[in-house]
Amino acid sequence: MTKPSRIPTSLSFAILAAGLGLLFPLGTSAFLLNGEDFQLDLTTLASLHRLHPELWVIWGAPLVLGLAGYLLGRQNETLQQKMRSLERQTSQLNTILDTAPSAIITIDQTGAIRSFNRGAERIFGYAAGQMVGENVKRLMPADIASRHDGYLAHYIATRESRAMNQRREFQGRRASGEIFAVQLHISPIEIDGETLFCGILDDVSETKALQTQLTQAQKLEAIGQLASGVAHEINTPIQYIGDNLAALQNYFADLSAWQSAVYQQADPASKTRLDDLGEQFDLAYILDDSPKAIGQALEGVTRVAEIVKAMKTFSHVEPSQSRQAINLNDTVAGAITISRNACKYIADVETDLAADLPAVPCYANELSQVLLNLIINAAHAIEEKGGERGVIHIATHKLGDMVEIRIRDNGAGIPAEIREKVFNLFFTTKPVGKGTGQGLSLAHNIIVERHRGRLYFESEAGLGTTFHVLLPLDPQAPVTEND
């Protein structure tokens, strides 16, 4: 069925105005006829117009008003078209603002929020209805919020600010209280003589985390290359030192046996002379202490060889960056060896490594970094607690379709109020210069994201902490829910 065409607004206005204009001559004619007691017919109307020629002018009123109505209708049509165009533009602009991934927030000179798009809702976790009219300081950490009014006042007074019209790194605060990194661009705008400030913010916390991990990986790669080179350079001389010490131990045993045999063959006078010489050169002490010294030197060489081996294993980077099936106990032992210097004055390291562990497919170098970090953290927790020497207990065992590594310490423990934050990037309780807040965040990423495993902990303040690292034997198996 065809929809009937709509009469143009201009024509409607013209017809209405002409109709209203027609009332003027008709009304005037009726008034005159009534006053002069004429009968209403064509002859009478003709006579009336001869007597009152001004009526012809009044008959022009419908034409004038019709024309005016037509012009008014055209103007109304133009205004309606402009209004519809503005509505479409406003709708398009609102759609663009609401679909933009960035947070777009407008504030006035007092800091009150005037607009809050859906990107801002997604990033900050507040609904627009909660934030419009609220001060923008609600979206900032306390230390930045305390200075914000001063920044606004300075710009309003001087129209100068290094923060305006350029992108810079900033910190925001979500509804949950989480502090996160953003890229911020602020532009002042003038609307009806009022200065407003439009801020465009992008959540770059994930990008920052990736950059941190990349930087950390680059540093570790450089350290790994250096360690590998040092280990290679140490390995050769330590081998021939060990071989020479072993030979020297055998030679000394032969010399000692020869000296004893010579003494037995000597006559009494020669024995007396030999005894005097032995006393003069402290031969008894040399014969007693030299084997001990050589044995300790051999033990030291063995120890250095273990460290060199651990360094080579620890610093090895797989060219293909693919998983390798490794002996997990060897990797744990290597991490213990590398971290020994950080622990030896603080804690004893005890191990309970299951002998029947299957080979575990993993990224060996990254896993070594995680274990090293957890062991050193355990040493720091024991050091923080103070008091007597602590214990770090490391155990491995098979747990269903996974292999678990447990690292337990009897240190200070993790306070309950910060346990939910320990895996957050840049969160640390250590003094400035001692911790960056990246270790546990990177460890969580390596175990959970890279290895599809699980990393969690149990802790009791003042008694210690146990970290659980679980690695799947089949990395392609479905991921179970993390603790």
C-alpha positions in Angstrom: 0.0 0.0 0.0 1.4 3.4 -1.1 1.9 5.8 1.8 0.0 9.1 1.1 2.3 12.0 0.4 2.6 14.6 3.1 1.5 18.2 2.3 4.6 20.4 2.5 4.8 22.6 5.6 5.1 25.8 3.5 1.8 25.0 1.6 0.0 24.1 4.8 1.1 27.4 6.4 0.0 29.3 3.2 -3.5 27.7 3.2 -4.0 28.3 6.9 -2.9 31.9 6.6 -5.0 32.6 3.5 -8.0 31.1 5.3 -7.4 33.4 8.2 -7.0 36.3 5.8 -10.3 35.5 4.2 -12.1 36.3 7.5 -11.1 40.0 7.1 -13.2 40.8 3.9 -16.0 38.4 4.8 -16.3 39.8 8.3 -16.1 43.4 7.1 -18.7 42.8 4.4 -21.1 41.1 7.0 -20.6 44.1 9.3 -21.5 46.6 6.7 -24.5 44.7 5.4 -25.8 44.4 9.0 -25.3 48.1 9.6 -27.1 49.2 6.5 -29.8 46.6 6.6 -29.0 45.2 3.1 -30.2 41.8 1.9 -27.4 39.3 1.2 -27.2 38.7 -2.6 -24.9 39.3 -5.4 -26.5 42.6 -6.4 -26.3 43.8 -2.8 -22.6 42.8 -2.5 -21.8 44.6 -5.8 -23.6 47.7 -4.5 -21.7 47.4 -1.2 -18.3 47.3 -3.0 -19.3 50.4 -5.1 -20.2 52.3 -1.9 -17.1 51.0 -0.1 -14.2 50.6 -2.6 -11.8 50.0 0.3 -13.3 46.5 0.5 -11.3 45.6 -2.6 -8.1 46.4 -0.6 -9.3 44.2 2.3 -9.9 41.3 -0.2 -6.1 41.4 -0.7 -5.6 40.2 2.9 -5.9 36.5 2.1 -3.3 36.8 -0.6 -0.9 38.7 1.6 -1.4 36.5 4.6 -1.2 33.4 2.4 2.1 34.6 0.9 3.4 35.3 4.5 2.3 31.9 5.6 4.1 30.3 2.7 7.3 32.1 3.5 6.9 31.3 7.2 6.4 27.6 6.3 9.5 27.6 4.2 11.4 29.0 7.1 10.0 26.5 9.4 10.9 23.6 7.0 14.5 25.0 6.9 14.7 25.1 10.7 13.3 21.6 11.0 15.8 20.3 8.5 18.6 22.0 10.4 17.3 20.6 13.7 17.1 17.1 12.2 20.6 17.5 10.9 21.8 18.6 14.3 20.0 15.7 15.9 21.7 13.3 13.5 25.1 14.9 14.1 24.6 14.8 17.9 23.5 11.2 17.6 26.6 10.3 15.5 28.8 12.2 17.9 27.4 10.5 20.9 27.7 7.1 19.1 31.4 7.9 18.3 32.1 9.0 21.9 30.4 5.9 23.3 32.2 3.5 21.0 35.6 5.1 21.5 37.9 2.8 23.4 39.5 5.8 25.2 38.0 7.4 28.2 36.7 10.9 27.3 36.0 13.1 30.3 35.0 16.8 30.3 35.3 18.9 33.5 34.6 22.6 34.3 36.9 25.0 36.1 36.0 23.7 39.5 36.9 20.1 38.5 33.3 18.9 38.3 32.7 16.3 35.7 30.4 17.4 32.9 30.6 14.3 30.6 31.7 10.7 31.1 31.6 8.4 28.1 31.3 4.6 28.0 35.0 4.2 27.5 35.5 6.0 30.9 32.9 3.7 32.4 34.8 0.6 31.2 38.2 1.9 32.2 37.3 3.3 35.6 34.5 1.0 36.6 32.0 3.8 37.4 28.6 4.5 35.7 28.3 7.9 34.1 25.4 8.7 36.4 27.7 8.2 39.4 30.3 10.6 38.1 28.6 13.5 36.3 28.7 16.3 38.9 31.4 14.7 41.0 34.9 16.1 41.2 37.4 14.5 38.9 39.8 14.0 41.8 37.7 10.9 42.6 39.5 9.2 39.6 43.0 10.0 40.9 45.3 8.5 43.6 45.4 10.6 46.8 48.8 12.2 46.2 47.9 13.5 42.7 44.4 14.5 43.8 45.8 16.7 46.5 47.6 18.8 43.9 44.9 18.9 41.2 43.1 22.1 42.4 46.5 23.9 42.3 47.1 22.9 38.7 43.6 24.1 37.6 43.9 27.4 39.5 47.4 28.0 38.0 46.1 27.5 34.4 43.0 29.6 34.9 45.1 32.4 36.3 48.0 32.3 33.8 46.7 30.2 30.8 50.0 28.4 31.0 50.6 24.7 31.7 53.1 22.2 30.5 50.4 19.5 30.9 48.0 21.0 28.3 47.8 19.8 24.7 50.4 17.0 25.0 50.3 13.3 26.0 51.9 12.3 29.2 51.9 9.4 31.6 49.6 9.6 34.5 48.0 7.4 37.2 44.3 6.7 37.6 42.3 5.0 40.3 39.5 2.6 39.5 36.3 2.1 41.4 37.9 -0.9 43.0 40.8 1.2 44.4 43.3 -0.2 41.9 46.0 2.3 40.8 46.9 1.9 37.1 48.9 3.7 34.4 47.2 5.9 31.8 48.2 8.0 28.9 46.5 11.4 29.3 45.9 14.3 26.8 44.1 17.4 28.2 42.8 20.2 26.0 41.1 23.4 27.1 37.9 24.3 25.2 35.7 27.4 25.1 31.9 26.9 25.0 29.6 29.9 25.3 32.3 31.9 27.0 33.0 29.1 29.6 36.3 27.3 29.8 36.1 23.5 30.0 38.8 20.9 30.0 38.5 17.7 27.8 40.7 14.8 28.9 41.3 11.7 26.7 42.8 8.8 28.7 44.0 5.4 27.6 44.6 2.5 29.9 48.2 1.5 29.3 48.7 -0.8 32.3 48.9 -3.9 30.1 51.3 -2.1 27.7 53.5 -1.1 30.6 53.5 -4.6 31.9 54.5 -5.9 28.5 57.2 -3.2 28.3 58.5 -4.2 31.7 58.6 -7.8 30.8 60.4 -7.1 27.5 62.9 -4.9 29.4 63.3 -7.6 32.0 63.7 -10.3 29.3 66.4 -8.2 27.5 68.3 -7.7 30.8 68.0 -11.3 31.6 69.2 -12.2 28.1 72.2 -9.9 28.4 73.0 -11.3 31.9 72.5 -14.8 30.5 75.0 -14.2 27.7 77.5 -12.7 30.2 77.0 -15.6 32.7 77.3 -18.1 29.9 80.6 -16.5 28.7 82.0 -16.3 32.3 80.9 -19.9 32.9 82.7 -21.0 29.7 85.8 -19.1 30.6 85.9 -20.5 34.2 85.1 -24.0 33.2 88.4 -24.8 31.4 90.9 -23.5 34.0 88.9 -25.0 36.9 89.0 -28.4 35.1 92.8 -28.5 34.9 93.1 -27.1 38.4 90.9 -29.9 39.6 92.9 -32.5 37.6 96.2 -31.1 38.9 94.9 -31.1 42.5 93.8 -34.8 42.1 97.2 -35.6 40.7 98.9 -33.7 43.5 96.9 -35.6 46.0 98.1 -38.9 44.5 101.7 -37.6 44.3 101.6 -36.6 48.0 100.3 -39.9 49.0 103.2 -41.6 47.1 105.7 -39.2 48.7 104.3 -39.9 52.1 104.5 -43.6 51.5 108.1 -43.2 50.2 109.1 -41.1 53.3 107.7 -43.8 55.6 109.5 -46.6 53.7 112.8 -44.6 53.8 112.4 -44.1 57.5 111.8 -47.8 58.1 115.0 -48.7 56.1 117.3 -46.2 58.0 119.6 -47.3 60.8 119.1 -45.9 64.4 121.6 -43.1 63.8 119.9 -42.0 60.6 116.5 -42.2 62.2 117.7 -39.8 64.9 119.0 -37.5 62.2 115.8 -37.8 60.3 113.7 -37.1 63.4 115.8 -33.9 64.0 115.2 -32.8 60.4 111.5 -33.6 60.6 111.2 -31.6 63.7 113.2 -28.7 62.2 110.9 -28.6 59.1 107.7 -29.4 61.0 107.3 -32.6 58.9 104.6 -34.1 61.1 102.3 -31.2 60.7 102.9 -31.1 56.9 102.1 -34.8 56.6 99.0 -34.3 58.6 97.7 -31.1 57.2 98.6 -31.3 53.5 96.1 -34.1 52.6 93.4 -32.0 54.4 94.4 -28.9 52.4 94.4 -30.8 49.1 91.0 -32.3 50.0 89.5 -28.9 50.8 90.9 -27.5 47.6 89.3 -30.4 45.6 86.0 -29.8 47.4 86.2 -26.1 46.5 86.9 -27.0 42.9 84.0 -29.3 42.8 81.8 -26.5 44.3 83.0 -24.1 41.6 82.3 -26.7 38.9 78.7 -27.1 40.3 78.2 -23.3 40.2 79.6 -23.1 36.6 77.3 -25.9 35.6 74.3 -24.2 37.2 75.3 -20.9 35.6 75.4 -22.5 32.1 72.0 -24.2 32.7 70.5 -21.0 34.1 71.8 -18.7 31.4 70.9 -21.0 28.5 68.3 -19.5 26.1 66.5 -21.8 23.7 67.1 -20.5 20.2 63.5 -21.5 19.2 62.0 -20.2 22.4 60.0 -23.5 22.5 59.1 -25.8 25.3 61.7 -28.4 26.3 61.1 -31.5 28.4 63.5 -31.0 31.4 64.5 -32.7 34.6 62.7 -30.4 37.1 64.9 -31.5 40.0 68.0 -30.3 38.1 66.4 -27.0 37.5 65.6 -26.6 41.2 69.1 -27.6 42.2 70.5 -25.0 39.7 68.3 -22.2 41.2 69.4 -23.2 44.7 73.1 -23.1 43.6 72.7 -19.6 42.0 70.8 -18.2 45.0 73.2 -19.7 47.6 75.0 -16.4 48.2 71.7 -14.6 49.0 70.7 -17.3 51.5 73.9 -18.6 53.1 74.0 -16.1 55.9 70.2 -16.1 56.5 68.8 -19.5 56.1 69.5 -23.2 55.6 68.0 -24.6 52.4 66.4 -28.1 52.8 65.2 -30.1 49.8 62.8 -33.0 49.4 62.9 -33.7 45.6 60.9 -36.6 44.4 63.1 -39.1 42.5 60.3 -40.4 40.3 59.3 -37.1 38.6 58.5 -37.3 34.9 60.2 -34.9 32.5 58.2 -31.6 32.4 57.7 -29.6 29.2 58.5 -26.0 30.0 60.5 -22.9 29.1 63.5 -23.8 31.3 65.2 -20.4 31.4 62.0 -18.6 32.4 61.1 -21.3 35.0 64.6 -20.8 36.5 63.9 -17.1 36.8 60.7 -17.8 38.8 62.4 -20.3 41.2 65.3 -17.9 41.7 62.9 -15.1 42.5 60.9 -17.2 44.9 63.9 -18.5 46.8 65.4 -15.0 47.2 62.0 -13.6 48.3 61.9 -16.4 50.9 65.4 -15.3 52.1 64.3 -11.7 52.3 61.2 -12.7 54.3 63.4 -14.5 56.8 65.8 -11.6 57.0 62.8 -9.2 57.6 61.6 -11.3 60.5 65.0 -11.2 62.2 66.0 -13.4 65.0 67.5 -16.9 64.6 68.7 -18.5 61.3 65.7 -19.5 59.2 64.9 -22.5 57.0 63.8 -22.6 53.3 62.3 -25.9 52.4 61.9 -26.8 48.7 60.0 -29.9 47.7 58.9 -31.4 44.4 56.3 -34.1 43.7 53.8 -35.3 41.1 50.2 -34.1 41.7 47.7 -35.7 39.3 48.4 -34.4 35.8 50.7 -31.7 37.2 54.1 -31.4 38.9 54.3 -29.2 42.0 57.2 -27.3 43.4 56.7 -26.0 47.0 58.9 -23.3 48.4 58.3 -22.8 52.2 60.0 -20.4 54.5 59.6 -19.5 58.2 59.9 -15.8 57.6 57.7 -12.8 58.4 54.8 -14.0 56.3 52.5 -11.8 54.2 50.0 -9.6 56.0 46.3 -10.4 55.2 45.6 -6.8 54.0 48.1 -7.0 51.1 47.7 -10.7 50.0 45.4 -9.8 47.1 48.0 -7.3 45.7 51.2 -9.4 45.8 50.9 -10.4 42.1 50.1 -6.8 41.0 52.7 -5.2 38.8 54.9 -2.7 40.7 53.5 -3.6 44.1 56.2 -4.1 46.7 56.7 -3.8 50.5 60.5 -3.6 50.2 62.5 -0.4 50.7 63.3 1.8 47.8 66.2 0.4 45.9 65.6 -3.2 47.1 62.5 -4.1 45.3 60.7 -3.0 42.1 57.4 -4.9 42.5 58.0 -6.8 39.2 59.2 -10.2 40.4 56.0 -11.8 41.5 54.0 -10.2 38.7 56.4 -11.6 36.2 56.5 -15.0 37.9 52.7 -15.1 37.8 52.7 -14.3 34.1 55.4 -16.9 33.3 53.7 -19.7 35.2 50.0 -18.9 34.5 50.1 -17.3 31.0 53.2 -18.9 29.5 53.1 -22.4 31.1 49.3 -22.6 31.6 50.1 -23.6 35.2 49.1 -22.3 38.6 50.9 -20.1 41.1 49.4 -19.4 44.5 50.6 -19.1 48.1 49.5 -19.8 51.7 50.8 -17.4 54.4 50.5 -16.7 58.1 51.9 -13.5 59.5 54.9 -14.1 61.7 55.1 -17.8 60.8 56.0 -17.9 57.1 54.8 -18.4 53.6 54.5 -21.4 51.2 54.5 -20.7 47.4 53.0 -23.5 45.2 54.2 -23.7 41.6 52.2 -26.2 39.5 53.2 -27.1 36.0 51.1 -29.2 33.6 52.6 -32.4 32.2 50.4 -31.8 29.1 50.4 -28.0 28.3 47.5 -28.5 25.8 45.2 -29.9 28.4 42.2 -27.7 29.5 43.2 -25.1 32.1 41.7 -25.7 35.6 40.6 -22.8 37.8 43.4 -21.1 39.7 43.4 -21.1 43.4 
